[in-house]
């Protein structure tokens, strides 16, 4: 592997949910202050704002808007709910376009009342319904495979292979994959599937954090890079060998870290980023 | 699929950990009372007992001793720890032989301080070191693939494919696989890998419980069969089509269910078993 060490922050992006208690304005100021160059915006941070002006403000802070998070949640046993999901995803496209975000990350969804196969079919159908509108607005859609522990309600797409399969079945240059080390690190096929993803032009995003031991909560106990057991440099090497040259997006949900001073937490993110 | 409905309790086995607060003597009496025919014994329930006499007592209650749980935990960054694991697994073979258990379930282990590949190599090495002693004592070893959420510390074997690969690499009729729906239900390759496992004579055990939504604890929030989203009848059909005709082993870890009256819980196990 030809891993290049992290030398600067030019590819560091942070998800606004990572510094959960900060407004998007506070996040932008602080990210700029420490030299972060990218921001991925969770939709709740846009509430009550003029979205286009918010996008301009982020760029004035020297931040690339990397993605809008999150669309998806397509499957349901209820056709009414599935239609609501389509409507919500169309609205997400509007928001991404207004913000100037080139991409929406899709947490695809799952309904425990039906099989994963049915949920996956509904995911593909949902993406295909939203896709023309996304293309019209210049917004890409990134399927994020989620860890199998989220297969009941959050995503029926649980491996890079499944995400690749779906992106290739849809076959649009506006549909690809967001690879997150937290969800994928355990997968023995990960290297091959990352290579395949890059080869097909589908590797749209790369998310980082760490898996700590013990993990005490299924949702909100992720670690800072280096705190856990994920070989982040190894996976980053695969991703870069597959042709990816976008941002390394820090996405950490952690009750433990959210309870700390967020400026100190941000310093730790930067420090640990150099170990990736 | 040619699923045969559950008609009686002749293939119902319960793991002693399921009715956690009961001693093995209480478990045996109660299991017999409701018509359970098999028991899988967690090693801590043998502490302070004459193991051979305990095995006889279980059989007098009309219970087949299906397996001893658990061996494994082979990997470690420390060679001393790895040697300790071998010693412990040899002792487990002694216990299984004394109890009259034909099989030990292996929770293979993982060490977050090293890669999953290294942990898997140490697992295979550990099994191969224990195997001659197991063969001498007529005890089989069942590799249990664990859910990927346990890949950090509990098992570097996380799919049926990996368990099949390892069992086939070892190539002994005394090494096979224990398939647990809780760990495997999400896997899109599950049907094929169960077929492969049966075809190669490696399908040694079948464990059941359910995945509930939301799951609030990584370890101890499993559900009764039917409480969750796992298609247990569907997976049972695959297992039986693959030639398995052993016990359906109920293995539930649940703080919620452990806090209830264990006789009522046992009644619910029997009731829900008919839905499998």
Interface residues (C-beta under 8 A of the other chain):
Chain A: X112 X113 X115 X116 X147 X148 X149 X151 X152 X153 X158 X159 X161 X162 X185 X186 X187 X188 X211 X213 X214 X215 X216 X217 X218 X228 X229 X231
Chain B: X112 X113 X115 X116 X147 X148 X149 X151 X152 X153 X158 X159 X161 X162 X185 X186 X187 X188 X211 X213 X214 X215 X216 X217 X218 X228 X229 X231
